[in-house]
């Protein structure tokens, strides 16, 4: 429950990025393998994301058609990713996870150094938003971009047991004109759908969920997320980003050390 409150608070502070810490925290805190931690982490992350997505729906921020397209493309890939996770050695999964965390840490560090978040390189904007309705202007290119984001998110969700917000948010910022609040809300809805599908796939593949630990982790994570969202109003964005970057870097180093130890043993 302590681990759940910690991860939930980070999710509340960072929007959609904190879920990437759920698996390594369970691996370190509960001494589980990544294959054991991933389904529990997915349930917790999907539950927490659902709370945030409902709030996004209430404020009209979720672009649900785009989210449904990404989820439909991502769900089949969760099954493929989980199949890979069951055949790959533990040290490979940990090594890949640690490298991804280092990249995400670097991204948040760069964000913390920016005085304002602004779109750059307009030529990369491939999915546009209607100025009056705030909804996507659907073209074959826009659909392809969103589908590709869904495929990549689903693969990472299945392989590593992560929610995928660390991919969806920067990719949608890079390739679409959707505003940040809409991106985060839409990302949370995608995480809810893809994460739920990932849990079902894991159960079909024979994953065993410790009921008591899972329920405790999920409940405390949602509580922590609500607390984190309240705390986020008292902190500057750059402070949250810099602190999250440092935390990710520390955890990634731990995972890299564990991967090396697993390989040598």
C-alpha positions as CSV (number, residue, x, y, z in Angstrom):
1,X,0.0,0.0,0.0
2,X,2.9,2.3,0.7
3,X,4.3,1.6,-2.7
4,X,0.9,2.2,-4.3
5,X,0.5,5.6,-2.6
6,X,4.0,6.6,-3.8
7,X,3.3,5.6,-7.4
8,X,-0.2,7.2,-7.4
9,X,1.2,10.4,-6.1
10,X,3.7,10.5,-8.8
11,X,1.0,9.8,-11.4
12,X,-1.1,12.6,-10.0
13,X,1.9,15.0,-10.2
14,X,3.1,14.1,-13.7
15,X,-0.2,13.5,-15.4
16,X,0.3,10.3,-17.4
17,X,4.0,9.6,-16.8
18,X,4.2,8.1,-13.3
19,X,2.9,4.7,-14.3
20,X,6.3,3.7,-15.8
21,X,7.6,3.4,-12.2
22,X,5.0,0.8,-11.1
23,X,6.9,-2.2,-12.4
24,X,10.4,-1.4,-11.1
25,X,8.9,-0.3,-7.7
26,X,7.1,-3.7,-7.4
27,X,10.3,-5.5,-8.5
28,X,12.4,-3.7,-5.9
29,X,9.9,-3.6,-3.1
30,X,8.2,-7.0,-3.4
31,X,11.2,-8.9,-5.0
32,X,9.0,-10.1,-7.8
33,X,10.2,-10.8,-11.4
34,X,9.1,-8.4,-14.1
35,X,6.7,-11.1,-15.4
36,X,5.0,-11.3,-12.0
37,X,5.0,-7.5,-11.4
38,X,3.6,-6.5,-14.9
39,X,0.0,-7.6,-14.5
40,X,-0.4,-6.1,-11.0
41,X,1.2,-2.9,-12.3
42,X,-1.2,-2.8,-15.3
43,X,-4.3,-3.2,-13.1
44,X,-3.2,-0.4,-10.9
45,X,-2.1,1.9,-13.7
46,X,-5.3,1.3,-15.7
47,X,-7.4,1.9,-12.6
48,X,-5.6,5.1,-11.8
49,X,-5.8,6.2,-15.4
50,X,-9.6,5.5,-15.5
51,X,-10.1,8.0,-12.6
52,X,-8.2,10.7,-14.5
53,X,-10.0,9.9,-17.8
54,X,-13.4,10.3,-16.1
55,X,-12.3,13.7,-15.0
56,X,-11.2,14.5,-18.6
57,X,-14.6,13.4,-19.9
58,X,-16.3,15.6,-17.4
59,X,-14.4,18.6,-18.8
60,X,-14.7,17.6,-22.4
61,X,-11.0,17.1,-22.9
62,X,-10.9,13.5,-24.1
63,X,-10.8,12.9,-27.9
64,X,-12.5,9.6,-27.6
65,X,-12.4,8.7,-31.3
66,X,-8.7,9.1,-31.4
67,X,-8.4,7.1,-28.2
68,X,-10.5,4.3,-29.5
69,X,-8.4,4.1,-32.7
70,X,-5.2,3.9,-30.7
71,X,-6.6,1.3,-28.4
72,X,-8.0,-0.9,-31.2
73,X,-4.5,-0.8,-32.8
74,X,-2.7,-1.3,-29.5
75,X,-4.7,-4.2,-28.0
76,X,-3.5,-6.9,-30.4
77,X,0.1,-5.8,-29.8
78,X,-0.2,-6.3,-26.0
79,X,-0.7,-10.0,-26.6
80,X,2.4,-10.1,-28.8
81,X,4.4,-8.1,-26.3
82,X,3.4,-10.4,-23.4
83,X,4.4,-13.4,-25.5
84,X,7.8,-11.9,-26.0
85,X,8.1,-11.1,-22.3
86,X,7.6,-14.8,-21.4
87,X,10.4,-16.0,-23.7
88,X,13.0,-13.2,-23.1
89,X,15.4,-13.6,-20.3
90,X,14.9,-11.4,-17.2
91,X,18.1,-9.5,-17.7
92,X,17.0,-8.5,-21.2
93,X,13.7,-7.1,-20.0
94,X,15.3,-5.2,-17.1
95,X,18.0,-3.8,-19.4
96,X,15.4,-2.6,-22.0
97,X,13.3,-1.1,-19.2
98,X,16.2,0.7,-17.7
99,X,17.3,2.2,-21.1
100,X,13.7,3.4,-21.7
101,X,13.6,5.0,-18.3
102,X,16.9,6.8,-19.0
103,X,15.4,8.2,-22.2
104,X,12.2,9.3,-20.4
105,X,14.3,10.9,-17.6
106,X,16.3,12.9,-20.2
107,X,13.0,14.1,-21.8
108,X,11.6,15.3,-18.5
109,X,15.0,17.0,-17.7
110,X,14.8,18.9,-21.0
111,X,11.2,19.9,-20.3
112,X,12.2,21.2,-16.9
113,X,14.8,23.6,-18.5
114,X,12.2,25.1,-20.8
115,X,10.7,28.3,-19.6
116,X,7.5,27.5,-21.5
117,X,6.1,24.5,-23.4
118,X,5.6,25.4,-27.0
119,X,5.2,23.4,-30.2
120,X,8.2,23.4,-32.5
121,X,8.9,22.3,-36.0
122,X,5.4,22.7,-37.4
123,X,6.3,20.5,-40.4
124,X,6.0,17.5,-38.1
125,X,2.4,18.2,-37.2
126,X,0.5,15.6,-39.2
127,X,-2.8,15.5,-37.3
128,X,-4.7,18.8,-37.1
129,X,-7.4,20.1,-34.8
130,X,-10.5,22.0,-36.0
131,X,-10.2,25.5,-34.6
132,X,-13.9,25.7,-33.7
133,X,-14.8,22.2,-32.4
134,X,-11.4,21.3,-30.9
135,X,-11.7,17.8,-32.5
136,X,-9.4,16.1,-34.9
137,X,-9.7,16.7,-38.6
138,X,-9.7,13.1,-39.9
139,X,-7.4,12.4,-42.8
140,X,-5.7,9.2,-43.8
141,X,-2.4,10.6,-42.5
142,X,-3.9,11.6,-39.2
143,X,-5.4,8.2,-38.7
144,X,-2.1,6.5,-39.6
145,X,-0.2,8.6,-37.1
146,X,-2.6,7.8,-34.3
147,X,-2.7,4.1,-35.2
148,X,1.1,3.9,-35.2
149,X,1.1,5.5,-31.7
150,X,-1.4,2.9,-30.6
151,X,0.6,0.0,-32.0
152,X,3.8,1.2,-30.2
153,X,2.0,1.8,-27.0
154,X,0.3,-1.7,-27.0
155,X,3.7,-3.4,-27.7
156,X,5.4,-1.6,-24.8
157,X,2.4,-2.3,-22.5
158,X,2.5,-6.0,-23.2
159,X,6.3,-6.3,-23.1
160,X,7.1,-4.2,-20.0
161,X,3.8,-3.8,-18.2
162,X,3.7,-0.1,-18.5
163,X,0.7,2.2,-19.1
164,X,2.3,3.9,-22.1
165,X,1.7,7.5,-21.1
166,X,5.4,8.2,-21.5
167,X,5.0,7.3,-25.2
168,X,1.6,8.7,-26.0
169,X,2.1,12.2,-24.5
170,X,5.4,13.1,-26.3
171,X,4.3,11.5,-29.5
172,X,1.0,13.3,-29.6
173,X,2.7,16.6,-28.7
174,X,5.2,16.0,-31.6
175,X,2.8,14.9,-34.3
176,X,-0.6,16.6,-33.5
177,X,-1.9,20.0,-32.7
178,X,-4.0,18.9,-29.7
179,X,-3.4,21.0,-26.6
180,X,-1.6,19.5,-23.6
181,X,-4.7,19.0,-21.4
182,X,-6.5,17.2,-24.2
183,X,-3.4,15.0,-24.8
184,X,-3.1,14.0,-21.2
185,X,-6.8,13.2,-20.9
186,X,-6.9,11.3,-24.1
187,X,-3.7,9.4,-23.1
188,X,-5.3,8.4,-19.8
189,X,-8.3,7.0,-21.6
190,X,-6.0,5.0,-24.0
191,X,-4.1,3.7,-21.0
192,X,-7.3,2.6,-19.4
193,X,-8.4,0.6,-22.5
194,X,-5.0,-0.9,-23.4
195,X,-4.0,-1.6,-19.8
196,X,-7.3,-3.4,-19.2
197,X,-6.8,-5.5,-22.3
198,X,-3.3,-6.2,-21.3
199,X,-4.5,-7.6,-17.9
200,X,-7.0,-9.8,-19.7
201,X,-4.3,-11.1,-22.0
202,X,-2.0,-11.8,-19.1
203,X,-4.7,-13.8,-17.3
204,X,-5.3,-15.8,-20.5
205,X,-1.6,-16.5,-20.7
206,X,-1.7,-18.0,-17.2
207,X,-0.6,-15.1,-15.0
208,X,-1.4,-15.5,-11.3
209,X,-2.5,-12.4,-9.5
210,X,-2.0,-12.2,-5.7
211,X,-5.4,-10.9,-4.7
212,X,-4.6,-9.1,-1.4
213,X,-1.5,-7.4,-2.7
214,X,-3.2,-6.4,-6.0
215,X,-6.3,-4.9,-4.3
216,X,-4.1,-3.0,-1.8
217,X,-1.8,-1.7,-4.5
218,X,-4.7,-0.5,-6.7
219,X,-6.7,1.1,-3.9
220,X,-3.7,2.9,-2.4
221,X,-2.5,4.0,-5.9
222,X,-5.8,5.7,-6.7
223,X,-5.6,7.4,-3.3
224,X,-2.1,8.5,-3.9
225,X,-3.0,9.9,-7.3
226,X,-5.8,12.0,-5.9
227,X,-3.3,13.4,-3.3
228,X,-0.7,14.0,-6.0
229,X,-3.2,16.0,-8.1
230,X,-3.9,18.2,-5.1
231,X,-0.2,18.7,-4.4
232,X,0.5,19.5,-8.1
233,X,-1.3,22.8,-7.7
234,X,1.3,23.9,-5.2
235,X,4.4,23.1,-7.3
236,X,5.8,24.7,-10.5
237,X,5.8,22.4,-13.6
238,X,9.6,22.6,-13.8
239,X,10.0,21.4,-10.2
240,X,7.8,18.4,-10.9
241,X,9.6,17.6,-14.1
242,X,13.1,17.9,-12.6
243,X,12.2,15.8,-9.6
244,X,10.6,13.1,-11.7
245,X,13.6,13.1,-14.0
246,X,16.0,12.6,-11.1
247,X,13.8,9.8,-9.6
248,X,13.6,8.0,-13.0
249,X,17.3,8.2,-13.4
250,X,17.9,6.6,-9.9
251,X,15.4,3.8,-10.6
252,X,16.9,3.2,-14.0
253,X,20.3,2.8,-12.5
254,X,18.9,0.3,-10.0
255,X,17.2,-1.7,-12.8
256,X,20.4,-1.7,-14.8
257,X,22.4,-3.0,-11.9
258,X,19.8,-5.7,-11.3
259,X,19.9,-6.6,-15.0
260,X,23.7,-7.0,-14.9
261,X,23.5,-9.1,-11.7
262,X,20.9,-11.3,-13.3
263,X,23.0,-11.8,-16.5
264,X,26.2,-12.6,-14.5
265,X,24.3,-15.1,-12.3
